[in-house]
Amino acid sequence: MMVKKIIAFFFAGLSFVMITNCQKKQVAQKPNILLICVDDLRPELKSFGANYISSPNIDALAANGVKFQQHYVNAPSCGPSRYTLLTGNYGPAGNNALFLRAKKIKNGTEKINQSMPEWFKTHGYTTVSVGKVSHHPGGRGGKNWNDSTQIEMPNAWDKHLMPVAEWQHPRGMMHGLANGEIRVKPGDMDVFQTVEGDDNIYPDGAIAEEAVKQLGALATDSDKPFFLAVGIIKPHLPFGAPKSYFDKYDGITLPEIEHPQKPEGKTTWHGSSEFMKYNRWGKNPNKDTAFADDVRRHYAACVSYADAQVGKVLAELKRTGADKNTIVVLWGDHGWHLGEHAIWGKHSLFEESLHAPLIIYYPEITHKGASSNAIVESLDIFPTLCDLTGIETPEYTSGTSLKDILADPNTNGHTAIAYTNNASTIRTSTHRMTLHKDGFVELYDHTTTEKETKNVAEEYPELVEELKNALKTRLD
């Protein structure tokens, strides 16, 4: 009898220890992070007010998270915008911004702060990227962007992956069209395309498959949290998507293009060279409204195709059960003009180039489906993720945590700045001021119907000086 009691006591004690250890493990487990980057995605989503767009998967995420309706990127181009996201700092204005940083690390002549993924890696996270997260899909340089001796973000990722399928290499994937077509000369490649087939006839199908595979593996690791970044290429040029997505827009009336005229006077307007260098069958969307609508429908089809890939990743997150302990961030790397100011592309410092969607979801969220009109910027994502995971925020980050806004979406934001090589801009809740390198100033009043079509700088010299000082302070 005594032996039985001893055995029973032993197993009861063992069970208590096991349960306690399990509970400690659960308490100690940091939230996972799923960062989804979508290239050239303006807020052309149903959840952001574009009612004609079919974006059910991103909209479902928005219905569970907080939508930042006035999120602005810090540069109107892929490379420098991703630099600010991934480092938490301002940087060079060119697409080689992260490679320049990598060169400094290699030279070892100055201290380079840890990038966001490296910071989380240092704090116990497994870090994996799939697709276009930094500027080059897969994060490597070289002729075909697959040279493992040229790493775009040294020390950042445990794995940085880029499936290439029939597109041969990451460079081929970046501007690939259906069934393995690779861009050789832009003029020989159609600016848009629609082909019958499933999602895998275009590059993002392979990216989504690899992301699902990696997510499934990461979710089974109970010892370490994960930081998984997934980069979807579409709707980047050329606008190619399976026909089923284009068919969603058959017969739909598109909204009118706002302020489609080329601006008068000095601005950051440009001739849309990235768009115009593709085969356009001799057509110009600024002069041919039917062609302009064709371009917009194909862009919309690419948005719906990208949305479907996002849906696959989110479905796998839920299937694994990891959604119960995962922060999800969906981020557009910049905006894209669809004819506004007679521009087709990014690279300007107008609103359309800099305004991009941002959605944040986390398991303890209390305002599901809320919208925030606070002005925020991409720099804010790094400190926000530190705050939400309980990890120390490094002192060198330049952004502001959005945790307070997530807790109360009516909380005020702050000014947002952006830059190119030739100018910089600051956006407040009422105005945008753009300062050119030669001192010329654009000032636009967003409380008026003219918005960014009428330069009122000469009418408000005191406001111009105030915004100049604020811009200088931020950049310094």
PAKOL-704286 format. One line per 5 residues: number of its first residue (from 1); their letters; for each residue x, y, z of C-alpha. Coordinates in steps of 0.5 Angstrom, whole numbers. Layout:
BEGIN
NUM	a	X,Y,Z | ...
***
This chain:
BEGIN
1	mmvkk	0,0,0 | 6,5,2 | 9,3,-5 | 3,5,-9 | 2,12,-5
6	iiaff	10,13,-6 | 9,11,-14 | 2,16,-14 | 6,21,-11 | 12,21,-16
11	fagls	8,21,-22 | 3,27,-19 | 10,31,-18 | 12,29,-25 | 6,31,-28
16	fvmit	6,38,-24 | 13,39,-26 | 12,38,-33 | 5,42,-33 | 9,48,-30
21	ncqkk	15,47,-35 | 10,47,-41 | 6,53,-38 | 13,57,-37 | 15,55,-44
26	qvaqk	8,58,-47 | 9,64,-42 | 16,65,-45 | 15,64,-52 | 15,71,-56
31	pnill	10,72,-61 | 12,70,-68 | 12,75,-74 | 9,75,-81 | 11,81,-85
36	icvdd	8,81,-92 | 11,86,-97 | 7,87,-103 | 11,91,-109 | 8,97,-112
41	lrpel	1,97,-108 | -2,103,-108 | -8,103,-103 | -13,100,-109 | -16,95,-104
46	ksfga	-23,95,-102 | -22,95,-95 | -18,102,-97 | -24,105,-100 | -23,102,-108
51	nyiss	-30,99,-108 | -29,96,-115 | -23,92,-113 | -23,84,-111 | -18,84,-105
56	pnida	-22,79,-101 | -16,76,-97 | -13,83,-95 | -20,85,-93 | -21,79,-89
61	laang	-14,81,-85 | -16,88,-85 | -23,86,-82 | -19,83,-76 | -13,88,-75
66	vkfqq	-12,96,-76 | -12,99,-82 | -7,105,-83 | -11,110,-88 | -5,115,-88
71	hyvna	1,111,-88 | 7,114,-92 | 13,111,-95 | 20,114,-94 | 22,114,-101
76	pscgp	18,113,-108 | 22,107,-110 | 23,100,-108 | 30,100,-106 | 30,106,-101
81	srytl	23,105,-99 | 25,97,-96 | 32,100,-93 | 28,104,-89 | 23,99,-87
86	ltgny	29,94,-86 | 33,98,-82 | 29,103,-78 | 33,109,-81 | 33,114,-87
91	gpagn	38,112,-92 | 41,113,-99 | 35,115,-104 | 38,110,-110 | 35,102,-111
96	nalfl	42,100,-109 | 41,103,-102 | 42,96,-98 | 48,94,-102 | 51,100,-100
101	rakki	50,98,-93 | 53,91,-94 | 59,94,-97 | 60,98,-91 | 59,92,-87
106	kngte	64,88,-91 | 69,94,-91 | 69,94,-83 | 71,101,-83 | 65,104,-79
111	kinqs	60,101,-74 | 53,99,-78 | 47,98,-74 | 43,92,-74 | 38,91,-79
116	mpewf	31,89,-76 | 31,82,-78 | 38,81,-75 | 36,85,-69 | 30,80,-68
121	kthgy	35,74,-70 | 40,77,-64 | 34,76,-59 | 32,69,-61 | 28,69,-67
126	ttvsv	29,64,-73 | 29,69,-79 | 27,67,-86 | 25,71,-92 | 22,69,-99
131	gkvsh	21,73,-105 | 22,80,-106 | 23,83,-99 | 30,87,-100 | 30,90,-107
136	hpggr	33,84,-110 | 28,78,-110 | 32,73,-106 | 37,78,-103 | 43,77,-107
141	ggknw	47,81,-113 | 51,79,-119 | 48,79,-126 | 42,75,-125 | 41,77,-117
146	ndstq	44,70,-115 | 51,71,-113 | 51,68,-106 | 58,72,-105 | 54,79,-106
151	iempn	49,79,-100 | 44,85,-100 | 43,84,-92 | 49,81,-89 | 47,77,-82
156	awdkh	40,78,-83 | 37,72,-85 | 38,65,-83 | 35,63,-90 | 33,68,-95
161	lmpva	30,64,-101 | 28,66,-108 | 24,60,-112 | 25,61,-119 | 21,56,-123
166	ewqhp	22,56,-130 | 24,64,-130 | 31,61,-129 | 34,66,-124 | 31,72,-119
171	rgmmh	32,77,-124 | 28,73,-129 | 23,72,-124 | 23,80,-122 | 20,82,-129
176	glang	17,75,-131 | 11,74,-135 | 7,68,-136 | 10,61,-137 | 17,63,-136
181	eirvk	18,69,-140 | 24,73,-138 | 25,81,-140 | 31,82,-144 | 29,88,-148
186	pgdmd	23,92,-144 | 21,94,-151 | 20,87,-153 | 16,85,-147 | 8,87,-147
191	vfqtv	7,92,-141 | 1,88,-139 | -2,81,-141 | -7,76,-139 | -6,69,-140
196	egddn	-11,63,-139 | -8,58,-133 | -7,57,-126 | -3,62,-121 | 3,58,-122
201	iypdg	4,61,-129 | 6,67,-126 | 12,68,-121 | 8,70,-115 | 5,63,-115
206	aiaee	12,60,-114 | 14,65,-108 | 7,63,-105 | 8,56,-105 | 15,57,-102
211	avkql	12,61,-97 | 7,56,-95 | 12,51,-94 | 17,55,-90 | 11,57,-85
216	galat	9,50,-84 | 16,48,-82 | 17,54,-78 | 10,53,-74 | 13,46,-72
221	dsdkp	19,49,-68 | 16,50,-61 | 23,52,-58 | 24,59,-62 | 19,64,-65
226	fflav	20,66,-72 | 20,72,-76 | 18,70,-83 | 18,76,-89 | 14,74,-95
231	giikp	15,79,-101 | 10,79,-107 | 12,82,-114 | 6,84,-117 | 3,89,-118
236	hlpfg	10,91,-121 | 11,92,-128 | 9,89,-133 | 2,88,-131 | 1,80,-132
241	apksy	-4,76,-128 | -8,69,-130 | -14,71,-134 | -19,69,-128 | -17,75,-125
246	fdkyd	-17,80,-131 | -24,77,-132 | -27,80,-125 | -26,87,-128 | -30,85,-134
251	gitlp	-36,90,-135 | -34,94,-129 | -34,102,-129 | -27,105,-127 | -27,111,-123
256	eiehp	-25,117,-126 | -17,119,-126 | -17,125,-121 | -13,131,-123 | -10,127,-130
261	qkpeg	-7,133,-132 | 1,134,-133 | 2,140,-127 | 4,147,-129 | 11,149,-126
266	kttwh	16,146,-123 | 15,139,-119 | 17,132,-118 | 13,130,-125 | 17,125,-129
271	gssef	16,122,-136 | 14,115,-133 | 20,112,-136 | 19,105,-133 | 12,104,-136
276	mkynr	14,108,-143 | 20,103,-144 | 15,97,-145 | 12,95,-151 | 5,99,-151
281	wgknp	3,98,-158 | 4,105,-160 | -1,108,-155 | 0,113,-149 | -5,112,-144
286	nkdta	-5,120,-143 | -8,121,-150 | -12,115,-150 | -17,114,-145 | -19,107,-147
291	faddv	-12,105,-147 | -11,108,-140 | -17,104,-138 | -14,97,-140 | -8,99,-136
296	rrhya	-12,100,-130 | -16,94,-131 | -9,90,-132 | -7,93,-125 | -13,91,-122
301	acvsy	-12,84,-124 | -5,84,-121 | -8,87,-115 | -13,81,-114 | -7,76,-116
306	adaqv	-3,78,-111 | -9,78,-106 | -10,71,-108 | -2,69,-106 | -3,73,-99
311	gkvla	-9,69,-98 | -5,62,-99 | 0,65,-94 | -5,67,-89 | -9,60,-90
316	elkrt	-3,56,-88 | -2,61,-82 | -9,59,-79 | -8,52,-81 | -2,51,-77
321	gadkn	-5,54,-71 | 1,59,-71 | -4,65,-72 | -6,65,-65 | 1,67,-63
326	tivvl	3,71,-69 | 3,79,-71 | 2,80,-78 | 4,86,-82 | 2,87,-89
331	wgdhg	6,93,-92 | 6,96,-99 | 13,99,-101 | 10,105,-104 | 4,108,-108
336	whlge	4,108,-116 | 1,113,-120 | -5,111,-125 | -5,117,-129 | -6,122,-123
341	haiwg	-1,128,-125 | 0,125,-132 | 4,120,-129 | 4,112,-130 | 9,109,-124
346	khslf	12,112,-118 | 18,116,-117 | 15,123,-116 | 14,126,-109 | 6,127,-110
351	eeslh	1,123,-105 | 0,118,-110 | 7,115,-110 | 8,115,-103 | 1,113,-100
356	aplii	1,106,-99 | -3,101,-95 | -1,98,-88 | -5,93,-84 | -3,91,-77
361	yypei	-6,85,-74 | -4,82,-67 | -7,76,-63 | -9,81,-57 | -12,87,-61
366	thkga	-18,90,-58 | -20,94,-64 | -21,89,-70 | -23,92,-76 | -21,99,-74
371	ssnai	-19,105,-79 | -14,110,-76 | -13,116,-80 | -7,118,-76 | -1,120,-81
376	vesld	5,114,-80 | 11,112,-84 | 14,106,-86 | 20,107,-81 | 15,106,-75
381	ifptl	14,99,-76 | 21,97,-73 | 20,100,-66 | 12,97,-67 | 14,90,-67
386	cdltg	19,91,-62 | 14,94,-57 | 9,88,-59 | 14,83,-58 | 16,85,-52
391	ietpe	23,86,-54 | 28,92,-53 | 27,97,-58 | 34,99,-61 | 36,107,-59
396	ytsgt	38,108,-67 | 31,107,-70 | 28,113,-72 | 21,111,-72 | 15,112,-67
401	slkdi	12,106,-64 | 5,105,-67 | 3,101,-61 | -1,107,-58 | -5,108,-64
406	ladpn	-7,100,-64 | -9,101,-57 | -14,107,-59 | -14,108,-67 | -16,115,-65
411	tnght	-9,117,-63 | -6,122,-67 | 0,121,-71 | 6,125,-73 | 9,128,-80
416	aiayt	12,123,-85 | 18,125,-89 | 20,122,-96 | 26,124,-101 | 29,122,-107
421	nnast	36,125,-110 | 33,131,-112 | 28,133,-107 | 25,132,-100 | 18,132,-98
426	irtst	14,133,-91 | 7,131,-90 | 2,134,-84 | -5,133,-83 | -7,139,-87
431	hrmtl	-1,140,-92 | 5,137,-96 | 11,141,-97 | 17,139,-102 | 23,142,-102
436	hkdgf	28,141,-108 | 35,141,-108 | 36,148,-111 | 31,151,-106 | 25,151,-110
441	velyd	19,150,-106 | 12,146,-107 | 7,147,-102 | 0,144,-103 | -6,145,-98
446	httte	-10,138,-97 | -16,142,-94 | -18,145,-101 | -21,141,-107 | -14,143,-111
451	ketkn	-10,139,-106 | -3,137,-110 | -5,141,-116 | -4,148,-114 | 2,151,-111
456	vaeey	1,156,-105 | 8,157,-103 | 8,164,-104 | 2,165,-100 | 4,162,-94
461	pelve	12,164,-93 | 11,163,-85 | 9,156,-86 | 14,154,-91 | 19,156,-86
466	elkna	16,152,-81 | 16,146,-85 | 23,147,-88 | 25,147,-81 | 21,141,-79
471	lktrl	24,137,-85 | 31,139,-84 | 30,137,-76 | 28,130,-78 | 33,129,-84
476	d	39,131,-79
***
